[in-house]
Every structure is written in structure tokens, then in C-alpha cells.
Amino acid sequence: MTSQIRYRTRLALPAALVLSLGMFGLTGCASGDPVTAGSSPSASSEEPAEGDVTLVSLNFMPETITVSVGETVTWFNGESITHTITSGTFSDVDETTGLRGSDAADGLFDEELGEKGGTFSFTFDTAGTYPYFCDIHSGMNATVVVDEG
């Protein structure tokens, strides 16, 4: 009986440590401060406006945005962690977790926003659907739809 308890303890302690470290890694990624509507995302006077996207809580908000040809979309990093805005396709998105199984950048744009308040802008000159994602966080997937207007 004593040998069974020792064996279980030897297995349980490392397993608990691995689980604890794994949870720490997951929570550390989402520890940014969200930008709420009307608050300044940076020290500048710029604020997200209609037609802009805010990166908050490991999401692009809104996830799908529709603009007209010739309009510029600006992305605002509302978190204290690094994100990318990478154009390209993504697929195999798990319905339960939202994590994508694969992605492929297409080179149209690929910008890193490394600090809270960082911005990136892109003007869409051609109608179409433009998927994009954060290359760092596989749950951040979104789309810009550009209409003829």
C-alpha cells in the first residue's frame, strides 16, 4: 500500500506542476488592458472610429468589417502584448476554441503592433474579401470586406 501511495505522489506532483505552468502561460498571454469606446488607445489624440479595428482580449473587434473601395482601415492595439496584422488565408478553425488549424500569409500586409496604442493603417483600393490574422495568436482571425461603394 505504501509503495502505491509513493508511486501516485511521484506522478501527481509533476503532473500538477506541468498543469500549473501551462495555465500560467495561457493567462500571461491575455493580460492586456482593453481599450473601451471613447478612451484613447495611445498617448496621441487618435481614437478608434467607425471603420477601425481594435485588438482586445485576443480578438479583432469587429471580427468582420465592411468598407468601401478607397477607404482606410486602422488597427489599434488595445493590449500590452504584441500582435500582428497579417493578410492571408486561414482555415480549419475549430468551432469550439476558435483556433485555426492552418494559415498562409499572402504578403499584402504584415505589420507587428508591439505595444499598447500601436496602430497600423491600410487603404483598400480593390473590392473583395480580405482575410487576415495575428501570426502570434492562432485564435485571432478576421476579415475585411471591401464593397464597390
N, C-alpha and C positions, 0 to 999 in steps of 0.2 A: 504494500500500500504506500509506504513512504517513497519508494522509487517512482511510483506513478505520479505522486504529487510533485516531486522534484522535476520529473520529465515535463509535466504540464506547465510548471512555473518557468522552466527554461524556454519553452515555446511561447508562452503567453507574454512574457516581458519584452522580448524582441518584437513580437507582433504589435504590441501596444505602442512601442517606440516608433515603429515604421508608420503606423496609422496616425500617430500624433504629428510626426514630421510631415507626412503627406497633407494633413489638414492645414498645418501652418503654411505650407507652400501655396495651397489653394486660396486661403484667406488673405495672404500677403498680396496677391495679385489684384484683389478687388478693394484695396484700401484707399481708394481715391475719394476726394471730396467732390460731390456732384455740383454742377452749376445749375441753379434754378432760374426759371424765366425771370428776366429783369435784372439779374445780377451780372456784373462784369466778369467775363471769363479770364481777363488778364489785367495788367496794370494799365493797358491802353483804354481808350474810350470805346473800343469796338464791343458790340454785344451781338449775340446770335439774333438773326432776324428771320422772318418767314423766308423760306428758300435756303436756309442754312441747316447744318447738321451738327449736333453736339455729341461728343463721345463721353458717355457717363455710365457708370455701373456696368462696364464691359459690354456696352451696347452702342450702336449708332442710332441716334434719335433725331428724326424718324428713320425707321429701317428702310422705307421706300419713300423717295421724294420725287415729285414731278415738277419739271421746269420747262420753259420754252427755249427753243434754239436761240443761242446767243447769250443766255443767262449764265451767271457765275454762281457756283455753289461754294460756300466757305464752310470748312470743317473746323470746329473749336474743340480742343482737348479740355474737357472739364474734370480731368483726373490728374493725380500726381504720378501717374505711371506712363510709360512710353507706349504709344500705339503707332500703327502705320495706316495710311490710306493707300491701298494697293489695288489698282484696277486689274480686272481679270475675272475668270470664271471660278466658280466653286460648285461642288456637287456632293452628293451623299451626305446631306445634312440630316443628322439624327433628330427625329421629331420630338423625342423626349428631352434631350440635352441641348439641342441647338448647335451641336458641334459638327463642323464639316469634316467629311472624310478625305476630301482632296481639293486642291486649288491650283490654279495656273495663272500667274501674272501675265498681262498682255503688253506691258510697257507704256501704256497711255499716260499713267501717272503712278508714282510710288514715292510717297512722302512720309517721313518719320516725324511724329509730333512727340518730342521727348519731355515736355514739361507742361504743367497745368497752364492753360492760357495760350498754348501754341496754336497757330492757325495754318491752314493750307487752303488755297482757293484754286478753282479750275473752271474755265469757261467752256461750255459745251456748244460747239458750233454745228453739230450734225444731229438730227433726230435719231433716236434709237433707245435701246435699253443698255445701261452700263452697270454691270455688277461690279462690286468691289468688296474688299475685306481687309481686316487687320491681319497682317502676316504673323504677328506675335500671338494673338489670341484667336484660337480656332472657332470660337463661338460668336465672333463679331463678323457678320455678313450682312450686306445691304445692297441697295440698287438705286441708281438714278435713272429715271425715265425722262427722256427729252422729247417733247412734242413739237410739232411744227409751229404751234402758237399762232 
